[in-house]
Amino acid sequence: MTEDLVRKTGHGIGWNLLSQGAQQTVRFVVIIVLTKFLSPSDFGVFAMTLVFTELIRPFREWGFQAALIQKENLDAEYLNTAFWAVCGLALILFAVSLAVAPWMGMFFQEPMVAQIIPVIAGTFLMSPFGSVQWALSSKALHFRTIAFVDATSVLCYGVASSWLAVKGFGVWSLVWATVLRELVWSVHFWLLHPWRPTLGFCFKKFKELWRFSMPCMGTGFLNYSINYFDLLMAGRVLGAAPLGFYNLAVNTISQPETRIVSQVVSAVFPAYSMIQGDPGRIREAHLKTLRAVATVTVPLLAILFVAARDFVVVFYGEQWTPAVLPIQIMCFSGFVKGLASVTQPVFLSKGRPDLEMKLTFFRLLVFVVSVSMGLRYGIVGVSVGVLVFSVVNLVPTFFLADRLLALSHARSAGLVAKYLVLAVSVIGIMKLAGTFFPLESKGIPVLRLVLECVFGGFAYVLLWFVFLRQEFDSVMKLLKRILGQETHKKERPDLKTEPHSLS
């Protein structure tokens, strides 16, 4: 990647991570508040609702957002066609939601679900008024605008849900806050971006966009099926309260695994699309992205694994301790899933969303089998099933991505192995050091949590610096380039002769 594109992409990642940092801070505070005023059953009922509303989310834009980003030459007809197609689909999805809501209530044996789904479905009618603007902002690498809108909408969600929970609205505090968040998001993009639709629909260009977006939509549907099948089965078989514990564990792990990684992926996809004709540059960018994601997720998940019980007790309360073991298991699956997510921009930028859709279908089959087998052992068994799925999924995902990039399998596997060993080493050192902390018998979870975080962070940086010095120097160099603190220098001869190098 050129220095200018690296800097733009890096700034995009920086803005996305800054936005996510603000959003996760809000979400974290909100979860703490909600766990004090809502019951595990409230969380479980809302999770049951999300099983349906999130499963049909990929159909809301028909995958046209990815198609608009990947398309090199856009004109007004493409944009208008995408907008009106998404509007028509929004009406269809809203009508389907109204019809399906009673059946979902009967499926979960929870009447409240049938009442909530029509309200949440109202957000489908809002999304078209920001979807094209979001795609155009992302295509132009205007991540500061996206970060502002995302952070503002989450802040509104946090304030609304907390206030409603304190006022005793129960599960409806989550429902109405979700509606507000979607409304704020759509209105902001409509007001901040100058593009406006006009009457006009080109069937020829619709088919052109459809050819690219259909696999994206299919992949999105399969991915959401993977993300929510465990909630579907846990809610149906185990009930609302166990689902509430499991959902809290999922939300806790999703902060570093999904929220952070997704922001990196959303920033690099437009950049990959700009250099889609240069395999060497995409390959180099992919390795750097993989390294950066591993660098961020390893310390967070390793420390959380060791400090899970203290974390839950301090922030959520003793009544939520059944979520501790699922959290610890998901720390490993979160690490693996985060790495697998890095491959998504590779398939899209290479114009092979069809290949990713086929791969995702395989993932769904493995996920269904793994989770179904784990259900008999409760939420712990489901968590183990998700871990098994994550490991099985990583191999073919990396294999196909490496093939598209003409990248040596040994190089990508070696990079993953390095950080996996690093994560296990940090966990081992923290466990060993924990035997010397005289706090276990004194019941001081706050102090113990602080010490665990400080010591874990120190152990990670020390091990990273000493045993992975090459990786450390590479990440530091990338950060300097992103921040513009390094003058434009010629690449070293060894990088020119060895384009696959991880250094």
C-alpha positions, 0 to 999 in steps of 0.5 A: 500500500502507498504511504497516502493510502496507508495513512488514510486507511490507518486514520479510518481504523483510528476513527473507527476504533475511537468511535468503538472505544466511546461506544463500548464505554457507553455500552459497558456502563449501560450493561452495568446499570441494566444488570442492576434493574433488569432480571436475567429473564428480561435479557433473555426475552430481548435476546429471543426477539433479536433472534428474529430481527437480526436474522433478517437484517442482511436483507435490509440492504440486499447487500447493496452497500457492499456492491456500491463500495466495491463498484469502481464507477458509480453514477446517479442511476446506480445510487437511485436504483439501490435506494428504491430497491432497499425501500421496497424491501423494507416494506416487505420485511416490515409486513413479514415481521408483523405476520411472523411475530405471533409464531415466534412468541409461540415458538419460544413460549413467551408471549412478550416476544410477539409484542416486541417484534412489531415494534423493533420491525419498525426500524426496518422502515428507517434504515433505507434513509441512511444506507446509501449515504453510509456506503458513499461515506465508507467508499470515500474513506470518510470514517470520521463522519461514520464514527460520529454517527455511530457514537452518537446513536449508541450514546442516545441508546445508552441514555434512553435504556438506562433512564427507562430501566431505572423508571421500571420499564423492564425489557421495554427499556431495551426495545424503545432504546433500540428504536431510538438508536436506529432513528438517530443513525438514519436521520444523522446520515440523511442530514450529514451526507449531501446525496439525495435520491431522485425518482428513477430505477434502472432494471439493468443496473439493478441486475448488475448490482444484484449479481454482486450483492446476492452472494453478500446477502446470502453470506450475511444471512448465513453469518447471522444464522451462525451468530444467533442459532445458539441464542435460538436453541438456548432460548427454546430449550433452556428458557429465558433465564439461562439465555440471559446468562449466556447472552451476557457472556456473548455481549461481554466477549463481543466487545473485543472480538466483534466490535473492535475487529469489525471496525478494522474490517470495515475500514480496510475493505474500501482500501482493498477495493482501491488496490484490487488490481495489485495482489502484492499490495493486498497481500501485504495489507492483509498480513498487517491487518491480521497482525494488528487484530491479533495484537489488540485481541490477545491481551484483552481476551487473555486478561479477561479469561483469568479475571472473568469471575472478578470482572463479573462480580465487580461490574455485574454482581454476584447474581450473574456468576453463572456467566463466568465459565461461558465467558472464559470458554468464549475468550478462546473462541473470540480470539479465533473468530476475530482472526477469521473475520479479517479474511472477509475483505479479501473475498469481497475485494477480490470480487468473490463473495460467492466463494465466501457464501459457500464457505459460510454455508459450510460454517453454518452446518458445523455451527448447527452440529456443534451447538446442538451437541452442546445443548444437553450440557446447558450454556457451558455446553453451548459455549464449548460448541461455539469454541469447537466451531471456531477452530474448525472454521479457521482452517478452510477460511484461511486456506481459501483466503491464502489461495486468493492472495497467493500467500504461503499457508505456512506464513499465515499459520505461523503468525496465528500460532505465534499469538496463540502461544503468546495468549496462553503464555500470558494466561499461564503467567497470570495464573502462576502469579495469582498464587502469590496474591494474598487477596483470594481469602480477603474477598477484595475483588476490585483490588484483585481485578485491578492487579490482574489487569495491570500484571496481565498487561505488563506480562503481555507487553514484555513477552511481545517485546522479548519473544516477538520483537520482529512483530513488535517492530512491525506494528510500531512501524505501521503505527508511525506510518499511520500517524505520519510520524515517519518520513517517506523512505524507500522499502528495504531490499529484503522486503522487495525480494520477499513480498510475503515477509511478515516483518 
